[in-house]
Amino acid sequence: MRKQLFSLALAALALLFTAGLQAQLQTPSASPTVKMETQIGLTDFHVTYSRPGMKGRTLFAKDGLVPFGEIWRTGANQATKFTFGGDVMVGGKELKAGDYAVLTKPMAGEWEVMLFPYESGSWNSYVEKTPAATAKVKAMASPTTMETFTIMTQNHTMDGADVVMIWGNTMAALPVKTKAKEQVMAQIKQVMAGPGMNDYYQAATFLSENGGQEGMKEALGYIEKANKMAGDDQRYWMVRREALIKEGLGMKKEAQMAYEKSLMLAEKAGNMDYVRLNKASLSALGSGKKMD
């Protein structure tokens, strides 16, 4: 009996030991990954990077952890990634919206910042490639010692900001300009010009489907404005909406003409769904049936 109990105890210990070997030991990362999100002007800006620590080491120097004149991944682990939600200007060159891997070449008085179209987190894969944009920025003394490498935005203006990289006693600021001024001016012009063609179409659609007979009457005025604004480039779906509204108001002759025009435009555009819809509406109109 004692031998059996002893054997069971050994088996249990062996099971616990095996389970312990299979479990993975987790420890804090030496260079934790950070995601930072903000806006520059009206443009969304995201940064994903890893933050190494100084740990008493000499960082930027001829014989430092990051030697002068050598390409640095601008952080640790995988390549640092900048994401621009809209087109921006970096180093005097326009960059299209998208993801970019960031490599830098720190030197005593300046940093060379290189942005590459993002392909993977392997920073070595970009070293021999041509960057989409390169900017040389001044290397400055940081007002405070930054133990952990940090990327932040500072000096925000209406249409720009500096993307600041700080580690130890060194900082470098990459100026980024957006098209916020042009975007605001375009919005002002649009608002001051009044509703556009699509605004009238959306209002007509909503009122005709939700406003009852009174809404239908108001919708007719809106859809006629939308189609008039389209000029010689009328859309088959907008003309069909006008036909539906006119049919709903009992204007059968006018509705028929609008259905026929929408049918012609749909055939020209090659949209067979609207071709079938308009043919069915014309057939129902002739038989006295109502189509939605």
Buried (B, 14 or more C-beta within 10 A) or exposed (E): EEEEEEEEEEEEEEEEEEEEEEEEEEEEEEBBEBEBEBBBBBBBBBBBBBBBBBEEEEBBBEEBBBEBEEBBBBBBBBBBBBBBBBEBBBBEEEBEEBBBBBBBBBBEEBBBBBBBBBEEBEBEEBEEEEBBBBBBBEBBEBEEEBEBBBBBBEEEEEBBBBBBBBBBBBBBBBBBBBBBBEBBEEEEEEEEEEBEBEBBBBBBBEBBBEBEEEBBBBBBBBBBBBBEBBEEEBBBBBBBBBBBBBBBBEBEEBBBBBBBBBBBBBBEEEBEEBBEBBEEBBEBBEEEEEBE
